[in-house]
Amino acid sequence: MNFKEILDTFPIIDHLTGLNVKQDGEIIHNIPAIAGKLGSLRLYNALAEKFNGKLDRTSAQQGIDWFAEYVEDAKRNPGKHPNIDLLFKVLNEGLILELEVLKNS
């Protein structure tokens, strides 16, 4: 299954304005609902739903599995795929972060 096929299995995100990743209550990463970021937003939203808003080693590994077709490129080109880089960081550092879904008011 390619990335688009995986994305098609996730909940729709039309009602979202973005997603914040928080560490100790502070926003450390944001994924806005804009062109070029919608796939990552949909994936991270699915992680938030599946793992009750927690980004830890287990949920980060799931994210990497879902991003599979881009993982090797992300490893070869740090910074090119910041949303995958964050998952690597969670795995490597054993972080436990919060996923805050931002909805339209």
N, C-alpha and C positions, 0 to 999 in steps of 0.2 A: 504494500500500500504506500503510495507516495504522500507527500505532505498535504497536498490539496484534498486527497481522498480522506486522510485522517481529519483534517479541519472540518470536512463536511459532516463528520459524526458528532461534532461538538455543538453545544447550545449556541443559538444566535446571540449576537452582541449589539443589535441595533439600539438597545436601550442604554448602552454604556457610553461614557465620555472618556474612559480610560481606566487605568489600574495603577495603584501605588504599591510599591514594595517597601515595607517598613522594618526597621531594626530598632528595637527599644523605643517604639513610638515615633521615630524620626523617618521621614521619607528618604530612602537611599536610591530609589530607582522609580521611573515612571514610564508607563507605556500609554501614549495618547491614542485616542480613536481617530487616527488620520491615515490617509492612504500611505501604504508602505509599511504600516505597523499593525494593520488589522489582523493579519494571520497570527502574529505573536500575541496580540491582545486576546484573540479567541482562544488560543492555546493556554495562556496564563489564566484566563477566566475559567476554563475547564479544570485546570489544576486547583483553582480556588474552590470550585464547587466540589470536586472529588475529595479534596483533602481538608475541607473545612477551613479554608483561608490560611493554611499553614504551608510554608515552603521550607522543607527540611531535606535531609538526604533522600528519603523515600520519594517525596513528591518531585524533587529535582531530577532524580533518575528517571521518573516517569516522563517528565518534560523532555529530557534528552532523548528518550526512546521515541517520543512523538516527533521531535525535530530531526530525526535520524538522517534524512538526506542532506542536511546542512552541517552536521556535526564535524565531519572531517575538514570542511572548509573553515569552520570556526576555529578548529584546533590549529590549522595552518596559518590563519590570519586573525590573531587576537585583535579585538576591537571592531572587526567587520560585522559581527553578529552579537551585539551587546546583550541581547536577551538570552542567548545561549551561554555567553561568557558568565552571566550571573548564575546560571545553573551549575556551571563548572565550579565557580567560587563557593557556592553552597556545599557542594560535594567535597571539595578539597579542604574547606575550613570547618566543616561540620556545623554550619550556621543554621539557626532556626529563625525564620523571618515570617512576617505577616503579609498576606496578600489582601489588599483593600480594593474591592471593586467599586468603581465610581459610576453611579447611575445618573441618567438625566433626571432633573427635578420636575 
